[in-house]
Amino acid sequence: MLHFSCDLCGKELQAETDQRYIVKMEVFAARDPRELTDDDLEHDSLDDLSEVLQQIEDGEESENLTPTFKQIRYDLCCDCHKKFLRDPLHKESFKFDFSEN
């Protein structure tokens, strides 16, 4: 038997009785197409590829090797589902109420 819990509040969810919501997100780098220039066409990209392959073989970390795509999935209870739909980016927690001193 599968057991589920809310990924936000931790509440145990019973498959037979509790309503469960699934939130799926995809996060990826935005890439705007740019115009090719003569410099782009003259650049030898085989050297770049060779350098990246060498870094992989050497076990070195590289900015170019960080994942640009990630899929995320959350199980939510009914209450957390409502909260998520009201404020999906959790912006409300970043608001400050300063006194008028």
LINPE-V850710 format. One record per residue. N is the residue number from 1. RES is the residue in three letters. OMEGA is omega in degrees with one decimal (NA if undefined). Layout:
N_RES_OMEGA, N_RES_OMEGA
This chain:
1_MET_179.0, 2_LEU_176.0, 3_HIS_179.9, 4_PHE_171.4, 5_SER_179.6, 6_CYS_-178.8, 7_ASP_178.7, 8_LEU_-176.5, 9_CYS_177.8, 10_GLY_-178.2, 11_LYS_175.6, 12_GLU_-179.0, 13_LEU_178.1, 14_GLN_-176.1, 15_ALA_-176.6, 16_GLU_-170.8, 17_THR_-175.1, 18_ASP_173.2, 19_GLN_-178.9, 20_ARG_179.1, 21_TYR_178.9, 22_ILE_175.6, 23_VAL_176.8, 24_LYS_178.7, 25_MET_172.5, 26_GLU_179.0, 27_VAL_-179.9, 28_PHE_-178.8, 29_ALA_176.5, 30_ALA_179.6, 31_ARG_176.5, 32_ASP_179.6, 33_PRO_178.0, 34_ARG_-178.5, 35_GLU_176.8, 36_LEU_177.4, 37_THR_176.6, 38_ASP_178.3, 39_ASP_178.1, 40_ASP_-177.8, 41_LEU_-179.9, 42_GLU_-177.5, 43_HIS_179.7, 44_ASP_-177.3, 45_SER_176.1, 46_LEU_175.3, 47_ASP_178.2, 48_ASP_179.8, 49_LEU_178.5, 50_SER_179.8, 51_GLU_179.0, 52_VAL_178.4, 53_LEU_178.0, 54_GLN_177.8, 55_GLN_178.7, 56_ILE_179.6, 57_GLU_-179.5, 58_ASP_-179.8, 59_GLY_180.0, 60_GLU_174.6, 61_GLU_179.0, 62_SER_175.9, 63_GLU_-177.0, 64_ASN_-176.9, 65_LEU_178.9, 66_THR_-178.3, 67_PRO_178.5, 68_THR_-179.6, 69_PHE_177.3, 70_LYS_174.2, 71_GLN_-177.9, 72_ILE_179.1, 73_ARG_178.4, 74_TYR_170.4, 75_ASP_-178.9, 76_LEU_172.4, 77_CYS_-176.9, 78_CYS_-178.4, 79_ASP_-179.4, 80_CYS_175.4, 81_HIS_178.9, 82_LYS_178.5, 83_LYS_-179.4, 84_PHE_-179.6, 85_LEU_177.8, 86_ARG_-174.6, 87_ASP_-173.4, 88_PRO_179.7, 89_LEU_176.8, 90_HIS_-178.7, 91_LYS_-177.2, 92_GLU_-178.1, 93_SER_-179.0, 94_PHE_178.7, 95_LYS_179.8, 96_PHE_173.7, 97_ASP_-179.3, 98_PHE_177.2, 99_SER_-176.2, 100_GLU_-179.7, 101_ASN_NA
